[in-house]
Amino acid sequence: MSTPGYDPSTGLAIPISASNIADVKSIVDAAAAAGEALNISLWSFGMLASNQATDATVLANNKLLLTTTANRNAYVTNVLTPLVTALKGNPGVYSWEIFNEPEGMINDGPNPSGPWNPGDSVSISVIQTCVNVFASAIHTADPSAKVTNGAWTIIALGGQHGQSGTNYYSDAELKGAGGQANGTLDYYEIHYYDNWGTVGEADPVSPFIYTASSWNLDKPIVVGEFWAVGSPALDGGTIPADSLYTTLYSNGYKGAWAWQYANSDNPGPTSGAQTKWPAMQAPMQALETANAAELQCQ
């Protein structure tokens, strides 16, 4: 089974079923009932990886969805627009994430070394077009919806600290690629792990060291993934795990989502520290204690 389903004769995405929409809505409703809201991720870099999707036809159709106008439009018409419309106004939806770390399946731009997994790849311009077209579809179906894209590091938004580069997800870049005026992001999302490059030397891309304003971006920034473990500090020391959320808040980031809830990464941090819940509980509680009044939901 794959989501979306594809027509075997055309390779186009087939209409999402009422039961599929109901399943997603039940998850979103459960989140709302618990006082939570979800960032719904549509696609991830594994969509072109042969070691993650073994069906060659699915892989081929996934690439056509990324690269071909008719296939993108079929996905928008048959899957994305009906799903967004069904969830419009639901308090259990915080935002829509177009891709999780699409840089893992590109071969140029911010990742010229090529895809992380065996399989196919596309150009960053293809990703930009999809982000633009899919964001436009979401904003058209629900003008109040927030849209983001999970960049693997700040590099995709302009480079390492102290260096200048291309923000591949800026309004101008996205509209230039896909042509849709409303196909832009409402906030930027970056990921950070201290094993980027050489372990313990990830300083140039660390949101724990550098403030949100120091990147000179034009939208709020959410740190969408990070390990809830001690993080390298600029002086060669360590930012304690219990201070991570407080540090990001003080540095001006507008949200933080530690990775991950149910499982530990393998490989994980070189320290061997636990990365699943409740690893992030203490740092979240520390932030609430330090800024209780400002963190109350409005």
Phi, psi and chi 1 to 4 in degrees:
 res  aa     phi    psi   chi1   chi2   chi3   chi4
   1 MET       -  141.4  177.2 -179.0  178.4      -
   2 SER  -134.5  154.8   65.0      -      -      -
   3 THR  -126.6  117.9  -58.6      -      -      -
   4 PRO   -77.9  166.7   32.6  -38.2      -      -
   5 GLY   -77.7  152.9      -      -      -      -
   6 TYR  -119.8  141.3  -67.7  113.0      -      -
   7 ASP   -68.4  123.5 -174.8  -53.7      -      -
   8 PRO   -65.1  -22.6   21.8  -32.8      -      -
   9 SER   -89.6  -27.6   61.9      -      -      -
  10 THR  -114.7  -22.8   65.6      -      -      -
  11 GLY    79.3    4.1      -      -      -      -
  12 LEU   -84.1  149.9  -59.7  176.8      -      -
  13 ALA   -63.5  133.8      -      -      -      -
  14 ILE   -90.3  160.9   61.7  175.9      -      -
  15 PRO   -57.7  136.0  -26.8   36.0      -      -
  16 ILE   -64.9  141.1 -172.6  171.8      -      -
  17 SER   -82.4  157.8   67.8      -      -      -
  18 ALA   -60.9  -35.5      -      -      -      -
  19 SER   -69.6  -35.9   62.4      -      -      -
  20 ASN   -63.8  -44.1  -75.8  159.1      -      -
  21 ILE   -62.9  -41.4  -69.9  178.4      -      -
  22 ALA   -62.8  -37.6      -      -      -      -
  23 ASP   -63.4  -46.1  -73.8  -16.8      -      -
  24 VAL   -64.2  -42.6  177.5      -      -      -
  25 LYS   -62.1  -35.9 -173.7  174.6 -176.2  -59.5
  26 SER   -65.4  -36.1   68.0      -      -      -
  27 ILE   -68.3  -44.3  -63.6  170.7      -      -
  28 VAL   -64.3  -41.3  169.9      -      -      -
  29 ASP   -63.4  -38.5  -72.3  -15.4      -      -
  30 ALA   -64.6  -38.9      -      -      -      -
  31 ALA   -63.0  -45.3      -      -      -      -
  32 ALA   -62.3  -40.4      -      -      -      -
  33 ALA   -63.9  -28.4      -      -      -      -
  34 ALA   -90.1    4.7      -      -      -      -
  35 GLY    77.5   22.9      -      -      -      -
  36 GLU  -116.0  166.4  -54.0  -71.4  -13.7      -
  37 ALA  -140.3  147.2      -      -      -      -
  38 LEU  -106.4  146.2  -54.8  178.2      -      -
  39 ASN   -99.3  105.8  178.8   43.0      -      -
  40 ILE   -86.5  115.6  -60.4  177.4      -      -
  41 SER   -92.7  127.3 -174.1      -      -      -
  42 LEU   -83.9  -45.3  -60.0  176.4      -      -
  43 TRP  -139.9  158.6  -64.8   99.2      -      -
  44 SER  -136.1  165.3 -173.9      -      -      -
  45 PHE   -59.3  -21.2   62.0   88.6      -      -
  46 GLY   -70.4   -5.3      -      -      -      -
  47 MET   -66.7  -16.3   67.0 -173.7  -68.0      -
  48 LEU  -113.3    7.7  -63.9 -177.3      -      -
  49 ALA   -90.4  124.2      -      -      -      -
  50 SER   -69.7  -19.8   58.0      -      -      -
  51 ASN   -89.1    0.7   63.5  -15.1      -      -
  52 GLN  -116.5  -26.6  -64.6 -164.6   29.6      -
  53 ALA  -130.2  104.4      -      -      -      -
  54 THR   -81.0  -13.9   56.8      -      -      -
  55 ASP   -80.3  113.1 -171.6  -46.1      -      -
  56 ALA   -62.7  -32.8      -      -      -      -
  57 THR   -68.1  -41.2  -59.9      -      -      -
  58 VAL   -62.0  -44.6  170.0      -      -      -
  59 LEU   -59.9  -43.2  -72.1  172.4      -      -
  60 ALA   -64.0  -42.0      -      -      -      -
  61 ASN   -69.0  -34.1  -73.9  -24.8      -      -
  62 ASN   -60.9  -43.0  -77.0   -9.3      -      -
  63 LYS   -67.6  -39.7 -174.2  169.1 -175.7  179.9
  64 LEU   -61.8  -37.0  -73.3  171.6      -      -
  65 LEU   -61.4  -37.7 -174.0  148.7      -      -
  66 LEU   -74.0  -36.1  -66.0  175.0      -      -
  67 THR  -106.0  -13.9   58.6      -      -      -
  68 THR  -118.6  130.5  -53.7      -      -      -
  69 THR   -57.1  -47.7  -61.2      -      -      -
  70 ALA   -60.7  -37.9      -      -      -      -
  71 ASN   -73.4  -39.1  -62.9   64.9      -      -
  72 ARG   -62.0  -45.0  -79.5 -166.0  -58.9  -91.6
  73 ASN   -64.4  -37.0  -70.2  -15.2      -      -
  74 ALA   -64.1  -40.1      -      -      -      -
  75 TYR   -63.5  -43.7  171.9   69.5      -      -
  76 VAL   -62.0  -48.6  166.5      -      -      -
  77 THR   -69.7  -43.8  -60.3      -      -      -
  78 ASN   -92.3  -20.9  -67.5  -27.4      -      -
  79 VAL  -124.7  -60.1 -179.4      -      -      -
  80 LEU   -67.9  -50.6 -174.8   55.4      -      -
  81 THR   -61.8  -44.6  -64.2      -      -      -
  82 PRO   -62.6  -36.7  -24.0   34.1      -      -
  83 LEU   -69.5  -46.5 -178.0   59.2      -      -
  84 VAL   -63.0  -41.7  173.9      -      -      -
  85 THR   -61.2  -40.7  -59.9      -      -      -
  86 ALA   -67.0  -27.7      -      -      -      -
  87 LEU  -102.5    4.5  -62.5  177.3      -      -
  88 LYS   -56.0  127.5 -178.5  178.0 -180.0  178.9
  89 GLY    79.9   -1.2      -      -      -      -
  90 ASN   -73.4  124.5 -167.4  -51.0      -      -
  91 PRO   -67.0  -10.3   25.0  -34.7      -      -
  92 GLY   -81.6   -4.4      -      -      -      -
  93 VAL  -105.7  118.3  176.8      -      -      -
  94 TYR   -87.5  -47.4  178.4   73.6      -      -
  95 SER  -163.5  173.7   58.9      -      -      -
  96 TRP  -116.0  129.0  -63.7   84.6      -      -
  97 GLU  -105.9  119.4  177.8 -174.6  -77.5      -
  98 ILE   -66.3  -51.9  -54.4  -60.2      -      -
  99 PHE  -133.1  148.5  -70.2  104.8      -      -
 100 ASN   -97.2  112.7  166.3   62.6      -      -
 101 GLU    49.3   57.9  -59.3 -176.8   -4.2      -
 102 PRO   -63.1  -17.4   25.8  -36.5      -      -
 103 GLU   -60.8  -17.7  -59.8   80.6   15.6      -
 104 GLY   -75.4   -4.9      -      -      -      -
 105 MET  -129.2   25.6   59.7  177.1  174.0      -
 106 ILE  -112.3  171.0   63.9  174.2      -      -
 107 ASN  -132.3   17.5   50.6   33.7      -      -
 108 ASP  -158.2 -162.2   59.1    2.5      -      -
 109 GLY    57.6 -126.8      -      -      -      -
 110 PRO   -73.2   -9.4   27.1  -35.1      -      -
 111 ASN  -137.9   70.7 -177.1   24.8      -      -
 112 PRO   -70.3  -11.2   25.4  -34.3      -      -
 113 SER   -74.8  -11.1   59.9      -      -      -
 114 GLY   100.6  178.1      -      -      -      -
 115 PRO   -65.2  153.8   24.3  -34.1      -      -
 116 TRP   -77.4  -30.8  -58.4  -24.5      -      -
 117 ASN  -114.4  158.0  -64.9  -36.9      -      -
 118 PRO   -63.1  142.8   22.1  -33.2      -      -
 119 GLY   140.3 -154.1      -      -      -      -
 120 ASP   -95.5  174.3 -146.0  -24.1      -      -
 121 SER  -150.0  167.0   63.0      -      -      -
 122 VAL  -137.5  172.9  -65.9      -      -      -
 123 SER   -82.3  154.9  169.2      -      -      -
 124 ILE   -59.0  -29.9 -176.2   60.9      -      -
 125 SER   -64.0  -32.0   63.4      -      -      -
 126 VAL   -66.2  -44.1  169.2      -      -      -
 127 ILE   -62.3  -43.8  -61.0  -59.3      -      -
 128 GLN   -60.6  -41.6  -68.5  172.2  -50.9      -
 129 THR   -61.9  -44.9  -62.3      -      -      -
 130 CYS   -64.8  -43.8  -70.3      -      -      -
 131 VAL   -58.5  -44.3  171.5      -      -      -
 132 ASN   -63.9  -48.1  175.5 -105.5      -      -
 133 VAL   -67.5  -43.6  170.9      -      -      -
 134 PHE   -72.2  -38.3  -62.9  160.7      -      -
 135 ALA   -63.1  -39.9      -      -      -      -
 136 SER   -61.7  -42.3  173.0      -      -      -
 137 ALA   -63.0  -41.0      -      -      -      -
 138 ILE   -66.0  -47.3  -67.0  168.2      -      -
 139 HIS   -65.5  -30.7  -76.6  140.9      -      -
 140 THR   -71.8  -42.2  -61.0      -      -      -
 141 ALA   -71.8  -32.9      -      -      -      -
 142 ASP  -145.0   91.6 -178.6    0.4      -      -
 143 PRO   -58.5  -20.4  -25.5   35.9      -      -
 144 SER   -89.2   -5.3   66.4      -      -      -
 145 ALA   -70.1  146.0      -      -      -      -
 146 LYS   -99.4  140.6  -68.9 -172.4  -74.1  -68.8
 147 VAL  -127.2  139.6  178.7      -      -      -
 148 THR  -140.9 -175.7 -169.4      -      -      -
 149 ASN  -150.8  129.6 -173.6   64.9      -      -
 150 GLY   -85.2   90.6      -      -      -      -
 151 ALA   -74.7  142.3      -      -      -      -
 152 TRP   -70.3  -29.1  111.6  103.3      -      -
 153 THR  -154.1  174.8   72.2      -      -      -
 154 ILE   -63.5  -15.4 -165.1   70.5      -      -
 155 ILE   -55.1  -38.6  -69.0  171.8      -      -
 156 ALA   -70.2  -11.7      -      -      -      -
 157 LEU  -110.5   14.6  -60.7  177.3      -      -
 158 GLY   138.9   -0.6      -      -      -      -
 159 GLY   113.7  177.5      -      -      -      -
 160 GLN   -76.2  165.7  -57.1  174.9   49.6      -
 161 HIS   -63.0  134.7 -154.5  -89.7      -      -
 162 GLY    85.4   -1.7      -      -      -      -
 163 GLN  -121.2  153.7  -59.6 -179.7   16.8      -
 164 SER  -106.9  149.0   60.2      -      -      -
 165 GLY  -164.0 -171.6      -      -      -      -
 166 THR   -87.2  131.5  -59.4      -      -      -
 167 ASN   -88.7   98.2  176.1   -1.0      -      -
 168 TYR   -70.0  -11.1  -69.3   95.0      -      -
 169 TYR  -116.7   20.6  -55.6  118.0      -      -
 170 SER   -69.0  162.6   69.4      -      -      -
 171 ASP   -56.5  -45.6  -70.6    1.6      -      -
 172 ALA   -64.0  -42.9      -      -      -      -
 173 GLU   -64.4  -44.1  -74.8  -78.9  -33.4      -
 174 LEU   -69.2  -44.4  -65.5 -179.5      -      -
 175 LYS   -68.3  -32.7  -72.0 -171.0  -76.0 -171.5
 176 GLY   -66.6  -32.2      -      -      -      -
 177 ALA   -79.8  -45.9      -      -      -      -
 178 GLY  -108.2  -16.3      -      -      -      -
 179 GLY    79.9    5.2      -      -      -      -
 180 GLN   -98.8  118.0  -56.1  -58.1  -49.7      -
 181 ALA   -62.4  -33.1      -      -      -      -
 182 ASN   -98.7   15.2   64.9  -19.5      -      -
 183 GLY   -94.9   53.9      -      -      -      -
 184 THR  -120.9  170.2   57.0      -      -      -
 185 LEU   -89.3  149.6  -56.4 -178.8      -      -
 186 ASP   -91.3  -25.2  -65.1  -76.3      -      -
 187 TYR  -155.6  156.6   66.6   91.6      -      -
 188 TYR   -89.6  145.5  -65.2  123.5      -      -
 189 GLU  -126.1  126.1  179.3 -167.2  -19.9      -
 190 ILE  -121.1  155.9   61.6  169.6      -      -
 191 HIS  -115.0  154.2  -61.3  170.9      -      -
 192 TYR  -150.5  129.9  168.6   77.3      -      -
 193 TYR  -134.3  144.2  -67.3   99.9      -      -
 194 ASP   -79.3    9.6   67.2   15.4      -      -
 195 ASN  -103.1   14.3   63.6   -5.3      -      -
 196 TRP   -65.5  133.4  179.7   88.3      -      -
 197 GLY    64.5 -122.5      -      -      -      -
 198 THR   -94.1  131.2  -58.1      -      -      -
 199 VAL   -54.7  131.7  174.4      -      -      -
 200 GLY    84.1   -0.5      -      -      -      -
 201 GLU  -125.2   40.1  -62.7 -177.7    6.1      -
 202 ALA   -91.8   14.5      -      -      -      -
 203 ASP   -48.8  -42.5  -63.7  -12.4      -      -
 204 PRO   -64.6  -13.3  -21.0   33.6      -      -
 205 VAL  -122.0   14.3  -61.9      -      -      -
 206 SER   -88.9  120.0  174.7      -      -      -
 207 PRO   -73.3  -13.5   29.2  -35.4      -      -
 208 PHE   -77.5  -18.5  -62.5  103.3      -      -
 209 ILE  -100.3  -43.4  -65.4  173.6      -      -
 210 TYR  -107.5  140.7  -61.5  106.7      -      -
 211 THR   -71.6  159.6   64.1      -      -      -
 212 ALA   -61.0  -40.3      -      -      -      -
 213 SER   -68.0  -23.2   61.8      -      -      -
 214 SER   -70.2  -15.5   70.6      -      -      -
 215 TRP   -83.9   -9.7  -55.6  111.0      -      -
 216 ASN    58.9   42.1  -63.5  -45.1      -      -
 217 LEU   -96.2  164.8  -65.4  174.5      -      -
 218 ASP  -105.1    9.9   57.2  -15.8      -      -
 219 LYS  -139.5  161.8  -60.4  177.5 -170.8  -71.7
 220 PRO   -59.5  152.0  -20.5   31.7      -      -
 221 ILE  -120.3  129.7  -53.5  172.5      -      -
 222 VAL  -111.3  134.8  168.9      -      -      -
 223 VAL   -89.8  100.1 -176.2      -      -      -
 224 GLY   -82.8  -17.1      -      -      -      -
 225 GLU  -149.3  138.8  -72.2 -174.2   21.7      -
 226 PHE  -169.6  154.2   60.7   94.7      -      -
 227 TRP   -79.2  135.9  -76.4  -35.5      -      -
 228 ALA   -82.5   61.1      -      -      -      -
 229 VAL  -134.7  165.1  -59.4      -      -      -
 230 GLY   -51.6  136.4      -      -      -      -
 231 SER  -118.3  144.9 -174.9      -      -      -
 232 PRO   -57.5  137.1  -24.5   34.6      -      -
 233 ALA  -100.5  164.6      -      -      -      -
 234 LEU   -63.9  -31.0 -169.9   60.7      -      -
 235 ASP   -86.0    7.2   60.8    2.4      -      -
 236 GLY    93.1   -5.8      -      -      -      -
 237 GLY   -86.0 -155.3      -      -      -      -
 238 THR  -132.6  135.4  -60.2      -      -      -
 239 ILE   -83.8  117.8  -60.3  169.0      -      -
 240 PRO   -59.1  146.9  -21.1   32.5      -      -
 241 ALA   -55.6  -40.0      -      -      -      -
 242 ASP   -69.2  -10.1  -72.0    0.4      -      -
 243 SER  -102.8    2.8  -60.7      -      -      -
 244 LEU   -63.7  -51.5  -65.0 -179.0      -      -
 245 TYR   -64.4  -41.1  -84.3   85.1      -      -
 246 THR   -62.7  -40.1  -50.1      -      -      -
 247 THR   -63.8  -46.0  -61.6      -      -      -
 248 LEU   -63.0  -40.1  -68.0  176.2      -      -
 249 TYR   -62.2  -46.4 -178.6   85.9      -      -
 250 SER   -65.8  -29.9  -61.5      -      -      -
 251 ASN   -81.8    0.6  -78.1   -7.4      -      -
 252 GLY    91.5   11.3      -      -      -      -
 253 TYR   -78.6  148.6  -64.5   92.3      -      -
 254 LYS   -96.0    5.1  -61.2  -56.3 -177.9 -177.9
 255 GLY   178.6  161.7      -      -      -      -
 256 ALA  -154.1  130.2      -      -      -      -
 257 TRP  -128.6  104.4  -52.6  -38.4      -      -
 258 ALA   -70.1  150.0      -      -      -      -
 259 TRP  -110.4  127.4 -178.0  -95.5      -      -
 260 GLN  -141.0  171.5   58.7 -179.2  -38.0      -
 261 TYR   -78.8  -48.3 -176.6   80.9      -      -
 262 ALA  -100.4  -27.3      -      -      -      -
 263 ASN  -131.8  155.2  -59.4  -65.0      -      -
 264 SER   -91.2  141.4  -66.7      -      -      -
 265 ASP   -68.2  148.1  -78.5  -18.6      -      -
 266 ASN  -138.8  105.1 -176.3   20.8      -      -
 267 PRO   -78.0  152.1   29.1  -35.5      -      -
 268 GLY  -111.7 -158.6      -      -      -      -
 269 PRO   -58.1  147.1  -21.5   33.2      -      -
 270 THR   -62.9  -22.9   54.4      -      -      -
 271 SER   -70.6  -17.0   65.3      -      -      -
 272 GLY    78.3    9.2      -      -      -      -
 273 ALA   -63.6  148.1      -      -      -      -
 274 GLN   -67.4  134.5  179.6   63.8 -103.4      -
 275 THR  -114.8    3.2   59.1      -      -      -
 276 LYS  -106.1  167.0   67.6  177.9 -178.9  179.6
 277 TRP   -53.1  134.5 -177.1  -92.8      -      -
 278 PRO   -99.0   30.5   36.2  -36.2      -      -
 279 ALA   -54.7  -35.8      -      -      -      -
 280 MET   -90.4   -1.9   60.4  -75.5  -68.3      -
 281 GLN   -66.7  -49.7 -176.0  176.4   26.7      -
 282 ALA   -62.8  -45.4      -      -      -      -
 283 PRO   -64.8  -31.8   14.1  -26.8      -      -
 284 MET   -68.9  -41.0  -68.5  172.0   71.2      -
 285 GLN   -65.9  -35.3  -69.6  173.8  -27.5      -
 286 ALA   -64.0  -39.6      -      -      -      -
 287 LEU   -65.4  -43.9  174.5   61.1      -      -
 288 GLU   -61.5  -41.2 -177.2 -179.5   25.8      -
 289 THR   -63.8  -39.7  -61.3      -      -      -
 290 ALA   -77.4  -27.4      -      -      -      -
 291 ASN  -138.3   43.8  -58.7  -80.6      -      -
 292 ALA   -55.6  -47.8      -      -      -      -
 293 ALA   -64.3  -40.1      -      -      -      -
 294 GLU   -74.7  -19.1  -65.6 -178.6   54.0      -
 295 LEU   -96.1    3.2  -64.5  176.5      -      -
 296 GLN   -69.7  134.4  -66.8  -59.2  -51.3      -
 297 CYS   -66.1  138.0  -66.4      -      -      -
 298 GLN   -95.7      -  -56.8  -61.2  -43.5      -
